Amino acid sequence: MKQSSAATKKLIESYRGNPLTLKIAATSILDLLNGSIADFLQQGTIVFNGICNLLARQIQRLSPLEAQIMYWLAINREPVSAAQLQADIVPAVSRSQIVETLESLNWRALIEINTAGFTQQPVVMEYMIDQLIKQVCTEITTGTIQFFNRYALMKATAKDYSETAKFASL
């Protein structure tokens, strides 16, 4: 089956060129969609059973601080600094603990580092947000609150605040 170069490029970008996740995705595309990358992309999700199983095994192996940083990186959505992560985490941890943990996550290829800060690949971010939502829904149902005490479901940004302040001063 001939694939468009745009679809192939989008698939590779979705997984940031990660060979393992691309192999898992390619196997599913071949097995379930007769090799059509366009059909796969049209479904609108890059996280599916094979990828979920891989990520679940990786996340289960994380220390509590590593897991907490993974959730905060997903919540932030954009690259953040170690200082921003330190401010997010409750209870407070030292900057050296944050840096050591970020280094560990980077070695495991669960995060990315760029000039703007620390972030996650889109597939990892989508998986972590999905897990956070599932956990919050479970807490609402059972009445046991843990994640609500540690994670914000939405964060106000300085940019949003400054725009609101501009309108308030008018």
Sequence and secondary structure as in RCSB ss.txt:
>XXXX:A:sequence
MKQSSAATKKLIESYRGNPLTLKIAATSILDLLNGSIADFLQQGTIVFNGICNLLARQIQRLSPLEAQIMYWLAI
NREPVSAAQLQADIVPAVSRSQIVETLESLNWRALIEINTAGFTQQPVVMEYMIDQLIKQVCTEITTGTIQFFNR
YALMKATAKDYSETAKFASL
>XXXX:A:secstr
    HHHHHHHHHHTTT HHHHHHHHHHHHHHHTT HHHHHHTT S  HHHHHHHHHHHHTS HHHHHHHHHHHH
H S B HHHHHHH SS   HHHHHHHHHHHHHTTSSEEETTEEE  HHHHHHHHHHHHHHHHHHHHH   SHHHH
  SS   HHHHHHHHHHHH 
